[in-house]
Amino acid sequence: MYVFAVLLLIGLVIAKIVDLGKDWDFPGWFRLGAALVLGLVAAYAFDFDMFAAWGLSLRGSMGTFATGLVFGATASAWHEILDLVAGIERKTTDEALQMEMKSGPKAA
């Protein structure tokens, strides 16, 4: 179970590192590529093979390589989830502001 937690947390860290470049106008494929590359770097830096931890054997360093790709894909999923939550928050906040402006200020 800890392998899944490590996968989610490293994916979140990679997503936030990629989001540091959000102010620059990069296309979507570049951010996905950056997440995959950072996932590979993280997997090899930590020498982490999630498939071996689950009892699945892959040839040579393919387990670490596949783990890096999964890290990058998880980062991409985190990016979409966090964008969804931010969009819901903006929609909720903006609707409340519009309702207050439409009805006018309330007297205390």
N, C-alpha and C positions, 0 to 999 in steps of 0.2 A: 504494500500500500504506500510505503514511503516513496517508491519510485514514481508513482503517479503524482504525488505532491511535489517532488523535485521537478518533474516535467512541467507542471503548471507554474511553479514559481520561477523557474529559469525562463520559461516562455514569457511570463509577465515582465521580467527584467529586460529581456531582449526587445519586447514590444515598446517599453518605455525608452530604451536607448535609441531605437529607430525613431520614436516620436520626437526626440531632441532635434531632429532635422525637419520637423513639420513646417517650420517657417519658410524653408526653402521650397521652391516649387518643383519638386520631383514628381515624375509620373508614378502611378500606383505600382507598376511592375518593378520599378527601382526599389521601392520600399520593401516589396516582397523579396526581391533578390538580396537586399541588405539583411533582412531577417534570416533568410536561409544561410547566408554566409556567416553571420554572427552565431547562428545555431551550430554550424559546423565547428567554428572556432571554440565555442563553449564546450562542445562535446569532446573535442580533442584536448582542450586545455585541462578539463577535469578528468580525462580518460574514463568517460562514463559510457557504459553500454547497458541501456535499459533492457535490452532483449536478453542479455546474459543474466541480469537480475531476475528476470521472469522465467529463467530456465530454458530459454530458446537459444540455440547456438547458431551463429552465423559465421561464415568463413572469414578468417583474418580480421582485418579492421573494419569489415563491412557493418558490424554491429554498431560501432562508434559512428561511422558515417551515416547510417540510417537513423541513429539517435539524434545526430545533428540536424538532419532534415526534419525530423519530428519536432525538435525544439523550434526550428524556424516556422514550421506550419502552426505550431501552438501559439507562437508570437503573433502570427497573422490572425489567428482566431481571437486572441486577446484584443488585438487592435479593433476588430469589428465589434466585439462585445462592449468595449469601452466607448466606442463611437455611438453605439446604440443607447447606452446609459446616458451619455452626455446629451444626445438628441432628445431623449425623453425629459431630461432635466430642463433643457432649454425650452422645450414646448410647454412644460408645466409652468415654468417661471414666466414666460411671455404671455400665456393665456391669463394668468392671474393679474399681470400688469395691465393687459388690455381691458379686463373686466373692471378693474378699479378706475381706469381712465374713462371708460364708457359711462359708468354710473355716477361719476363725480366724487369729490372728496366727502367723506363722512364726518359729520359733526360729532364731537366728543361729548 
